Amino acid sequence: MKSNHSRRSFLRNSSFATLALICSGQPVSANSFSSLFDGKPNSKIKGVQIGAITYSWRSMPGSVDQLLQYCIDCNISAIELMGDAVEEYAGKPANPVKFAPGQPRQLTDEQKAQMAQYQKDVAAWRASVGMEKFEALRKQYQKAGVSIYAFKPNALNPNNTDAEIEYALKAAKALGAASVTVELPNKPEHSERLGKLAEKHKVYIGYHAHTQATDTAWDLALSQSPYNSMNLDCGHYIAAGGKNTKESLLALIEAKHDRITSMHIKDRKSKENGGANMVWGNGNTPLKEILNLLKEKKYKIPATIELEYDIPSGSDAVKETKICFEYARKLLEA
């Protein structure tokens, strides 16, 4: 009897929820009905995959299980995964040097020696670790309705060994990611090196730029390898100011859309207006135009929420990421 009552309650509540969606006047897609009944997140709106970089939740506890729950709480179904949590889950050696939040990172000679040994230990671990934990994490996230489209480990820098870089590419593939992301190198020999290793593993390198971004900043890297690509940060591009305008940004996306593996979206003021990170809708990043360009042109570029503005008192990073997602959703459904 209790089972039948629970089933009736579920059906009644689900029917009310469905009716509420219909009566709200909002478009109701097949995905909406699916997520309504399976409880999984769905942030693909009008064909545009809205995602988030897990850096957005850096102010909160960040185990792989906690990050997954944040995705569910924000209704985010696809992510760019930062490396720390998954590497810890997979067994990376613990850092012997600890810093309190806000503490100046001035190392003693003893700490410098400890860090040098730690970096060697991490490099050795990365060169030998199996991919089972990364594959298990992919399955765990997929079961919950969350895919990983990009992976950002701290293993792709000039001081990292080839074995570490290849580890990062293999881990990305095990996680189900199409690309790894890294800052755009200053030295062209490094992007050439990364591109060659990426070709070997068939995983893209998505280069991210801050306010050094220009329309031609990625051209050399893109010419070096078909697996060198762009992780375009639209907010940083606008904050650079000068020739970087709304019109030039949209033109850049159109011109390079087949070389952009993912992008970051945030709202920043232009350089001329101070360059600050803003609550969405208060900056100069043309969020509406960017998202609608992706929708109208059917570009398969994940639009990644990167929460960088100051979190208001009484809120937290999960609540603010959810607000950003809802803002993007409304722009796409308008």
Secondary structure, 3 states (H helix, E strand, C coil): CHHHHHHHHHHHHHHHHHHHHHHCCCCCCHHHHHHHHHCCCCCEECCEEEEEEHHHHCCCCCCHHHHHHHHHHHCCCEEEEEHHHHHHHHCCCCCCCCCCCCCCCCCCHHHHHHHHHHHHHHHHHHHHCCCHHHHHHHHHHHHHCCEEEEEECCCCCCCCCHHHHHHHHHHHHHHCCCEEEEECCCCHHHHHHHHHHHHHHCCEEEEECCCCCCCCCCHHHHHHCCCEEEEEEHHHHHHCCCCCCHHHHHHHHHHHHHHEEEEEECEECCHHHCCCEECCCCCCCCHHHHHHHHHHHCCCCCEEECCCCCCCCCCCHHHHHHHHHHHHHHHHHC
